[in-house]
């Protein structure tokens, strides 16, 4: 089902912790049995030898994994993008095809040149976002300072903390969920087990103040929350979550989360926010417009259309063949289908469809709208080409 798909990108300045966050996503989803370490050069997402040698992401890597939330299964396509300014074009290609983004900031360095750059790039493509302030366990970390920087730098949208850290620097150990008003602890060898508890008395004054600020900012954007606030009625967590999702998809709000990927704190709530806050391919954000090859007229492409349409956004050369990364927008694509490359007019037979997992691949039989897949065996097909049904 298209509503259960999330196509997301992880974007940030170099060394903010993008790849470490991605590795934790894969681990907690059960896709991997060990969390890859950038320093040890054994990450799934940074698979090139040069990436592992230098400890940085050079090319965008895609991985698909399953995530279960509230008894529902979701398919998440994760794209880990480079943070170095020299590889900005890789970020641009990814932003064209994702539906939502997680922007990672370091709690020590705050907003840096490339984090500001990728934020504005995502605005250019109208990509809804959530923010994650990472490395709160480090010396010099400050959640409040970075939140203030984000609000001052990116004034075109409401940037709203929905969590609050407990402890600072090496004493950082827990997170308060301001939506549900629960204290979250992350236990186990890798923080696999989340323990939810009531907020301690010594924290209540500070936490109540933080939640009141959150509600006040939401009330400026949400009539239902404003009305309940004026009537001094309780505002249900379900309504808060519903309005946050609506505002994020409308590009009016960026909720801010916190944690430490290195210390396994706060990662699963970010994954849940990917599902709860970021759009599926079925959510209408911006019309996809193409050109009718026969008439030359502009046409709007909808996920409900029967005719297949997809965009090649990356080409990866391997020893045996080129793998084309394809974002599907409408219709269904199957093995042995014949498509047309709109740039060349050439008819192309689809030999293989692949589920992407960084350097690894898995054969699949078909894919529907809103998916991100790999295809092989297409001559004279490059980044930016559109593939459509041949009628």
N, C-alpha and C positions, 0 to 999 in steps of 0.2 A: 504494500500500500504506500502511495506517495506521501501520505501524511506522516508516515513513520520513518521517513528519511531525513537526515540532517547532513548537509554539505557544509563543512566548516573549515576555516583556515586559522592557523595559529600565527599571529604576526607580532613583531616586536623589534626592538634594537638588539644588536648582537650581545650575547651573554646575559640576557634578561631571564633566560630559563625556558625558552620555547620548546626545545627538543626534550629537555627533562620532563616538562609537563606532558608532552606527547607520549613519551615512554611510559609515564604513569597511567595515562588514559588506556594504553594498550594492555598494561598489566592488570589494572582493576577490571577491565572488561573480560579478562580471561584469554585474550589473544596471545599474550606471552606469559611465560612462567618465571621470568626474571626481568627486573627493571634494568634496562640498558643505561650505562653511565657514560656521559660525554668524555670525562677524564680518562676512562679506561678504553675508549674507542670501540665499544661493543654495542652501540645503539642500533635499533632497527631503522629509524628514520634517517640518520646520517650514515648511509651505506657505502658511499664512495670512499676509496682509499684516501684521497686527498682530504675529504671531510673529517675522517677519523684521525688523520695525522695532525690536522690543524685545529681540531675541536670546534669547528664552525659548520653551519649549514651553507652549502653552495648552491644546490639545486632543490627545488620543491619536491618533496616526497609525499606520496599518497598512500593511505592505508585505510581499509574498511574493517569495521568491527561492530559487534552487536552490543547493545546496552539495554538492560531491562529496568523499567521504572513503572511502579504502580501496576504490576502484572502485565504490562505491555512491552513488546519487543520493538526496538528501534535499530535501524541500520545507520551508522555514522560513517561518513566519508571524511577522513581527517587529512588535511594538507598542511604539512609543516614547511613554512617558508623561510628563506634566508633572512638574516637580520643585518648583514653587511651591506652597505650602500652600493658596493660594486655589483651586487646581484639584484638590484631593484627590479629589473625586467622580469625576473622569476616571480616576484610578488605580484606584479601587474597581471601576469597571465593567470595566476591563481584567483585574484580578486574578480576577474571576469566571470568565473564559473561557480564560485561559492555563494551560499545563501546567507551565511552569517560568519562572524569572526570572533575569536578570543584574542584580545590585545593584552599582552603581558608586559608589566612594568616591574622593574627592580625596586624594592622598598628602600634600597640604599641610594642608588643613583637617580631614581625618579624618572622624569621625562627626559629622554635623550634625543639626539638629532634624528636617528632613524625611527624611533618610536613615534615621534611627531610626524615624520614623513609617511609612515604606513597608515597612521590614523587618517591623514588627509587623503591618501590614496583610496582608502576604504570609503570615505565620504564621496569621492568622485564616482565610485560605482554604486553608491547608495547601499552599502552593505551594513545591515544591523550588527551591533557589537555588544559584547559584554567585556568588562575589564577584570583582570586578575593581577593584584599586587603581590608579587612573589618575593621570596628571600627575606621574610619578616624575622627569620632567626638570626640574620647577620648583624654584626656590629654596625651601628649607625643607621639601622632600619627605622623607618617611621611611617606608619600607615596614614596618620593624619596629615603629615606634610605632603605625601604623594597625592592624597585625595585633593588637597588644596591646589597643588600644581595642576592636576588634571582639570579641575573646575575653572581655573584661571586661563589655562591654555586653550581649552576646547569649549568655548562659550556658546557654540551653536546648538548644543544639546544639553539636556539635564544629565549630569553625571552624579549618580546616587549610590552611596554606600549602603549595601543591604546586609553586610556582615560587620562584625567588630572583633578585632583580635584581643585575646587575653594573654597578657605578658608581653614583654618586649625583648628583642635581641635573643640571647641564649635562654631566656625564660619563657619565650613564646611557646605555647603548648596547646591552646584551645581556641575555639572560635565561637562567637555568639551569632546565631541566625536571627536577624532582626525581624524577618517576616513571620516566623513561627515562634519567636522568643524562646529559643532553646539553646542550651550550652552544648557544643559538640566537641567530643574528644575522639581521637583517632588512635586506636589501640592495635596491638599485633606487631609482628616484626616489620611490616611494611605499611602500617596504618590501615589495614584492610577492614577492620571492624570499627564502625562508627557507633559511639555511645552517646545517646541524647539524654540530657538531664535538665533539671530546673536551674534557673540562673541564681547563683549564690547571693545572699543578702548584701555582701560587701560590694557587689558589682551593680546592684539594681539601679542606683541613682544615675550612674554613668550610662548604663544601657537604656534606661527609660528615656533619658535625654536624647540619645542617638536615635531611638525609634521615633520619638516625637518629631525630630528633624526630618527623618525619612518620610513620615506621614505628611508633614507639612509640604514637602517638595512634591510629593505625589498628588496632593490635593490641588496644587496649581495646574496640574495636567489632567486630572481625572474628576469628572463631575460626580460619579457615584461615591468616591472616597470623600470628596468635599462635602457632599450632602450629609453623609453619616457623621463626619467630623463636626459640622455645624449643629447637628442634632445631638451631639455628645453621645452617640451610640457606638457600640463596639464595632470595629472594622475587622471582618473575618480575614484570616490569612489567605483563604481561597480567592477572595476578591482582590486582595493586594497582588497575589501572583498573577491573576488574570489580567489586571490592569498593567502590570509591569510588562507582560508579554505583548499586549496590544501596543504599548508605547514604544517598546524596543523595535517591533516590526515596522512601526511607523517612523522610525529613526528620530524619535523625540526623546529617547531615554537610553542611557548606558548604565546598567547596574554594575557596581564595583564589588568584587569579591576579594578575599585575602587568604594567604597561606604561605606554605613553604614546600615546594615540590621536592627539594632535597631531603627534607625531614618528614615527608609523607603526611603533611597537614593541609587539609582543606581542598584536596583534589576532587574527591567524589562529588561534593556540592557544585563544583564548576561543571562537571559532566552532567549533573542533573539540570543545571541552568542551561546547558546547551539544548537539552530536550524541552525544558519548560519555557525558555525565553526566546530562543532563536527560531527563525521560521523554517518550515518545511518547504520543499519546492512547490507545494500547492498554495502556499500563502502568497497573495498578490502584493508584491512590493513595487515592481516596475515592469511594464509590458515589454516582452521580448519582440522586437520588430525585425522583420526580414523583408526580402523583395521577391515577389512572384516572378520566376524566371520567364514565364510565358508572356505575362502582361506588363511587367516592369513596375507594377503597383506595390506599395507597401502593405504588408500583411502582419497581423499580430499572431504570434505563436502561443498557444495555450497548452497546458499539460493534457487537457481533455481531447485534443486533436488526435485523430486516428493516424494521420500521416506522420512518419518518423522525421525528426529533425534533431541534429546534434552538432556540437562544435568541438573541433580538435584544438585543445589548448596546450598540448605539450607533446613532444616526440622524444622518445628515449631510444638510443641506439644500443643494441645488444650484439653479442657475437653472431647470433643466428638471423635476427630480423629486427626491424624497428617496431617498437610498441608505441601506439598512438593513444594518448590519454583523451578520452571523449566524454564530454558532458552531454547527457541526453535531455532534451527539452519537451518533446512530444512523441507520441506513438511508441511502438515496441520494435526493438531490433533483435533479430535472431541469427544464429549461424546459418550461412549460405544465402542470406538475404542479398539482394542487389540494391545498392544505393548509388546516388549520383553526387559527385563533387561539384558544387555550384561554381567554384572558381574555374575549373577546367572543362566542365561538361562531361567528364569521363564517367562511365559506368564502372562500379567497383563491387566485387563480390566479397562479402564478409566471410573470411575463413575461420577466424577464432575470436571469441569474446572472452574477456578475462576479468576476474575480480582482482583488484590491485592490493598488494600488501608490501609496499616499499619495493625492495629488490625482488620480491617473490611474487608469483602469479598463480591463479587458480582458474581453470577453465569453467565457464558457465554457458548455459544454452541460450539465454535471452535476458534482456534488460528492458525495463519500462521507462517512462518519463521521470526526470529528476535524478537519475542515477549518474554515477561516475565510474567508468569502466575503461578497460584497455582493449584495443583491437590490433590485429596484425595483418600483414600481407597486402597492404594497400599501396600501390605504387604512386609516385608523384603526388603524395598527400602530405601537407605540412601544417605547422602551427597556424591557427587562424582560419583553416578551411571549414566550411560548413558541409555536412553530409545529410542528404535528404532522401526520402522515398522516391523511387522512380516510377512514375505513372505514365 
